[in-house]
Amino acid sequence: MRRAAGILLALAALTLPLWIANAYFLHVVIMAGIFGVLASSLNLLLGYTGQLSLGHAAFFGIGAYASALLTLRWEWSFWLALPAAVLAAGIAGWAIGRLALKLRGAYFVLVTISFAGVIALISINWMDLTNGPLGLPGVPAPELGPWSLRTKSAYYYLVLAAVALAYEVCRRLVDSRIGRAFVALRENEALAESVGVDGTRYLVLAAVVSAGLAGLAGSLYAHYTRFVSPEVFLFTYTVTMVIMVVAGGKGTLAGPLVGAVLFTVLPEALRAATSWQWQMLAYGLILVVLVFFLPRGIVPTFFR
């Protein structure tokens, strides 16, 4: 039944632009896919190693700015700028991992928040590079040979491929010896290290892969919206990621994707149905109800 459900889901995803004619609905689906990659990246840290990063928006922004700058200033192709953005975010993840993962608990959270704040200040004040608060308009759309991926239906398939790639990377990592080390460190770090698991090494690896996937999402976001500004470093992005991971089911592969779809579609549906004040109230109530009745998340409760 799982295999049949997976086949049906894949067919629905591949044919979705054919039966969604509304461009706005397709836009919401594309944003859900980008946030799905972003939530999956945070889930590696929060769900599998137990480390809460509240500065994850920094890696998202680094990927967005790196890809935008390379295509605008140095006229790189998108297909070269995308892996470069992943690499830049991964290097930042390695640096913050080596620095912060010697700490634990609240100290690690404070370091990640501070890191995001520093990167945001750089994006605002380094006018020659980032254009400051004005941002970087005119980020080019990806091109594949003679075809431009400017249309929403074409960009949807690019985002779908990125979601599949992020899912497969996380699946292979989690199902390997490395993934078992992640879970061992999450459950009991002292016991894991007593049997030979190098805590710092594996946690830094998780930080690098997590940051790289966040950079991938940032690059996709930059070339889809075609504009990058310091707003990509807003703390609300990190809060949204945490909500998606926790509500969907942290420590599962499908949970962040389900959470990303739900909490991308839900605000748009509430915006269409109610005024802003009632929208925020309804959003908060739905979130409280989900956490209260499904404390382990949607996906773990469903499969249990």
C-alpha positions as CSV (number, residue, x, y, z in Angstrom):
1,M,0.0,0.0,0.0
2,R,2.9,2.4,0.7
3,R,4.4,1.6,-2.7
4,A,1.0,2.2,-4.4
5,A,0.5,5.5,-2.4
6,G,4.0,6.6,-3.4
7,I,3.4,5.9,-7.1
8,L,0.1,7.8,-7.0
9,L,1.8,10.7,-5.2
10,A,4.6,10.8,-7.8
11,L,2.1,10.8,-10.6
12,A,0.1,13.6,-9.0
13,A,3.2,15.6,-8.5
14,L,4.4,15.1,-12.1
15,T,1.0,16.1,-13.6
16,L,0.1,18.8,-11.2
17,P,0.6,21.8,-13.6
18,L,-1.7,20.1,-16.0
19,W,-4.7,20.2,-13.6
20,I,-3.9,23.5,-11.8
21,A,-4.7,26.2,-14.3
22,N,-4.6,29.1,-11.8
23,A,-1.2,30.7,-11.7
24,Y,-1.6,31.8,-8.1
25,F,-2.2,28.3,-6.9
26,L,0.8,27.1,-8.8
27,H,2.8,29.9,-7.1
28,V,1.8,28.6,-3.7
29,V,2.8,25.1,-4.6
30,I,6.2,26.3,-5.8
31,M,6.8,28.2,-2.5
32,A,5.7,25.1,-0.6
33,G,8.3,23.1,-2.5
34,I,11.1,25.6,-1.7
35,F,10.0,25.6,2.0
36,G,10.0,21.8,1.8
37,V,13.7,21.8,0.9
38,L,14.3,24.3,3.7
39,A,12.4,22.4,6.3
40,S,14.1,19.1,5.3
41,S,17.5,20.8,5.8
42,L,16.5,22.0,9.3
43,N,15.1,18.5,10.1
44,L,18.6,17.0,9.8
45,L,19.7,19.1,12.8
46,L,16.6,19.4,14.8
47,G,15.0,16.0,14.1
48,Y,18.0,13.7,13.9
49,T,20.7,15.3,16.0
50,G,18.5,17.2,18.4
51,Q,20.3,20.5,17.9
52,L,17.9,23.5,17.5
53,S,19.3,26.1,15.1
54,L,17.5,29.4,15.2
55,G,19.8,31.0,12.7
56,H,19.0,28.7,9.8
57,A,17.7,31.6,7.8
58,A,21.3,32.8,7.5
59,F,22.2,29.8,5.3
60,F,19.0,30.3,3.2
61,G,20.1,34.0,2.7
62,I,23.7,33.1,1.9
63,G,22.5,30.7,-0.8
64,A,20.1,33.4,-2.2
65,Y,22.7,36.2,-2.3
66,A,25.5,33.9,-3.6
67,S,23.4,32.8,-6.5
68,A,22.1,36.2,-7.3
69,L,25.5,37.9,-7.1
70,L,27.2,35.3,-9.3
71,T,24.5,35.6,-12.0
72,L,24.2,39.4,-11.9
73,R,27.7,40.6,-11.3
74,W,29.8,37.9,-12.8
75,E,27.2,36.6,-15.3
76,W,27.5,33.0,-14.4
77,S,24.9,30.5,-15.6
78,F,22.3,29.4,-13.1
79,W,23.5,25.9,-13.4
80,L,26.9,27.0,-12.1
81,A,25.6,29.5,-9.6
82,L,23.3,26.9,-8.0
83,P,26.1,24.5,-6.8
84,A,28.2,27.5,-5.9
85,A,25.4,28.7,-3.6
86,V,25.2,25.3,-2.0
87,L,28.9,25.3,-1.5
88,A,28.9,28.8,0.0
89,A,26.2,27.9,2.5
90,G,27.9,24.6,3.3
91,I,31.2,26.3,4.1
92,A,29.3,28.7,6.4
93,G,27.6,25.7,8.0
94,W,31.1,24.1,8.6
95,A,32.4,27.3,10.1
96,I,29.5,27.8,12.5
97,G,29.4,24.1,13.2
98,R,33.1,24.0,14.3
99,L,32.5,27.1,16.4
100,A,29.0,26.4,17.9
101,L,28.8,22.6,18.2
102,K,31.4,22.7,21.0
103,L,28.5,24.2,22.9
104,R,25.2,22.6,23.7
105,G,21.7,23.6,24.6
106,A,20.9,27.3,25.0
107,Y,24.4,28.4,24.2
108,F,24.3,26.7,20.8
109,V,20.9,28.4,20.1
110,L,22.4,31.8,21.1
111,V,25.4,31.4,18.8
112,T,23.2,30.5,15.8
113,I,20.9,33.5,16.4
114,S,24.0,35.8,16.7
115,F,25.4,34.3,13.5
116,A,22.2,35.1,11.6
117,G,22.2,38.6,13.0
118,V,25.8,39.3,11.9
119,I,25.1,38.0,8.3
120,A,21.9,40.2,8.1
121,L,23.9,43.2,9.2
122,I,26.5,42.5,6.5
123,S,23.8,42.3,3.9
124,I,22.4,45.7,4.9
125,N,25.7,47.6,5.3
126,W,28.0,46.2,2.6
127,M,26.5,48.4,-0.1
128,D,29.1,47.8,-2.7
129,L,28.4,44.1,-2.7
130,T,24.8,43.6,-1.7
131,N,23.3,47.0,-2.6
132,G,22.1,47.2,1.1
133,P,18.4,47.6,1.9
134,L,17.6,48.1,-1.8
135,G,18.5,44.5,-2.6
136,L,19.4,42.9,-5.9
137,P,16.6,43.2,-8.5
138,G,16.6,41.5,-11.8
139,V,18.0,38.1,-10.8
140,P,17.8,36.1,-14.1
141,A,15.5,33.2,-14.5
142,P,17.2,29.8,-15.2
143,E,17.7,28.8,-18.8
144,L,18.0,25.3,-20.2
145,G,19.5,25.5,-23.6
146,P,17.1,27.5,-25.8
147,W,14.3,27.2,-23.2
148,S,13.8,29.7,-20.3
149,L,12.3,28.4,-17.0
150,R,10.6,31.8,-16.5
151,T,7.1,30.3,-16.5
152,K,5.6,28.9,-13.3
153,S,4.9,25.5,-14.8
154,A,8.5,25.1,-15.9
155,Y,9.9,26.4,-12.6
156,Y,7.6,24.0,-10.8
157,Y,9.5,21.0,-12.3
158,L,12.8,22.5,-11.3
159,V,11.6,22.9,-7.7
160,L,10.1,19.4,-7.8
161,A,13.5,18.0,-8.8
162,A,15.1,19.9,-5.9
163,V,12.6,18.5,-3.4
164,A,13.3,15.0,-4.7
165,L,17.0,15.6,-4.5
166,A,16.8,16.9,-0.9
167,Y,14.6,14.0,0.1
168,E,17.0,11.4,-1.4
169,V,20.0,13.0,0.2
170,C,18.3,13.0,3.6
171,R,17.1,9.4,3.1
172,R,20.5,8.0,2.2
173,L,22.1,9.9,5.0
174,V,19.6,8.8,7.6
175,D,19.6,5.2,6.5
176,S,23.3,4.9,6.7
177,R,25.8,4.5,9.6
178,I,26.0,8.3,9.7
179,G,22.3,8.5,10.4
180,R,22.5,6.0,13.2
181,A,25.2,8.1,14.7
182,F,23.0,11.2,14.5
183,V,20.2,9.4,16.3
184,A,22.6,8.0,18.9
185,L,23.9,11.5,19.6
186,R,20.4,12.8,19.9
187,E,19.3,10.2,22.3
188,N,22.3,10.1,24.6
189,E,25.4,11.9,23.5
190,A,27.6,10.8,26.4
191,L,26.7,7.1,25.8
192,A,27.3,7.5,22.1
193,E,30.7,8.9,22.6
194,S,31.6,6.2,25.1
195,V,31.2,3.6,22.3
196,G,33.3,5.5,19.8
197,V,31.0,7.9,18.1
198,D,32.8,11.2,17.4
199,G,30.2,13.7,18.4
200,T,31.8,16.8,17.0
201,R,32.6,15.2,13.7
202,Y,29.1,13.9,13.1
203,L,27.4,17.1,14.3
204,V,29.5,19.3,12.0
205,L,28.7,16.9,9.1
206,A,25.0,17.4,9.9
207,A,25.5,21.2,10.0
208,V,27.3,21.2,6.6
209,V,24.7,19.1,4.8
210,S,21.8,21.0,6.5
211,A,23.3,24.4,5.5
212,G,24.0,23.2,1.9
213,L,20.4,22.2,1.5
214,A,19.3,25.5,2.9
215,G,21.5,27.2,0.4
216,L,19.9,25.2,-2.4
217,A,16.5,26.5,-1.3
218,G,17.9,30.0,-1.1
219,S,19.1,29.9,-4.7
220,L,15.8,28.5,-6.0
221,Y,14.0,31.3,-4.1
222,A,16.3,34.0,-5.6
223,H,15.8,32.9,-9.2
224,Y,12.1,32.4,-8.7
225,T,11.2,35.8,-7.1
226,R,14.0,37.4,-9.2
227,F,14.8,39.7,-6.3
228,V,16.9,39.3,-3.1
229,S,17.0,41.7,-0.2
230,P,18.0,41.5,3.5
231,E,14.5,40.3,4.3
232,V,15.6,36.7,3.5
233,F,17.4,36.8,6.8
234,L,14.2,37.6,8.8
235,F,13.7,35.6,12.0
236,T,10.2,34.7,10.8
237,Y,11.7,32.4,8.2
238,T,13.4,30.4,10.9
239,V,10.3,30.3,13.0
240,T,8.3,29.1,10.0
241,M,10.9,26.4,9.4
242,V,10.7,25.2,13.0
243,I,6.9,25.1,12.9
244,M,6.9,23.1,9.7
245,V,9.4,20.5,11.1
246,V,7.7,20.1,14.5
247,A,4.1,20.1,13.2
248,G,4.9,17.8,10.3
249,G,6.9,15.4,12.5
250,K,10.6,15.9,13.4
251,G,12.9,13.0,12.9
252,T,10.9,11.7,9.9
253,L,11.6,12.2,6.2
254,A,8.1,13.0,5.1
255,G,7.2,15.2,8.1
256,P,9.0,18.4,7.0
257,L,7.4,18.1,3.5
258,V,3.9,17.7,4.9
259,G,4.5,20.6,7.3
260,A,5.8,22.8,4.5
261,V,2.8,22.2,2.3
262,L,0.4,22.7,5.2
263,F,1.9,25.9,6.6
264,T,2.4,27.4,3.1
265,V,-1.1,26.7,2.0
266,L,-2.8,27.5,5.4
267,P,-1.8,31.2,5.6
268,E,-2.9,31.8,2.0
269,A,-6.2,30.1,2.6
270,L,-6.8,32.2,5.8
271,R,-5.8,35.4,4.0
272,A,-8.5,34.8,1.4
273,A,-11.1,33.8,4.0
274,T,-10.6,36.4,6.8
275,S,-9.2,39.8,7.7
276,W,-5.6,40.1,8.9
277,Q,-6.5,40.1,12.6
278,W,-8.7,37.1,12.4
279,Q,-6.1,35.4,10.1
280,M,-3.4,35.5,12.8
281,L,-5.8,34.4,15.5
282,A,-7.0,31.4,13.4
283,Y,-3.4,30.5,12.5
284,G,-2.3,30.5,16.2
285,L,-5.4,28.5,17.2
286,I,-4.8,25.8,14.5
287,L,-1.1,25.6,15.5
288,V,-2.0,25.2,19.2
289,V,-4.6,22.5,18.4
290,L,-2.1,20.6,16.2
291,V,0.6,20.7,18.9
292,F,-1.9,19.7,21.6
293,F,-3.6,16.8,19.8
294,L,-0.6,15.7,17.7
295,P,2.4,16.3,19.9
296,R,4.6,14.0,17.8
297,G,3.6,15.6,14.6
298,I,1.2,14.8,11.8
299,V,3.2,12.0,10.0
300,P,4.3,10.0,13.1
301,T,0.7,10.1,14.4
302,F,-0.7,9.0,11.1
303,F,1.6,6.1,10.7
304,R,1.2,5.0,14.3
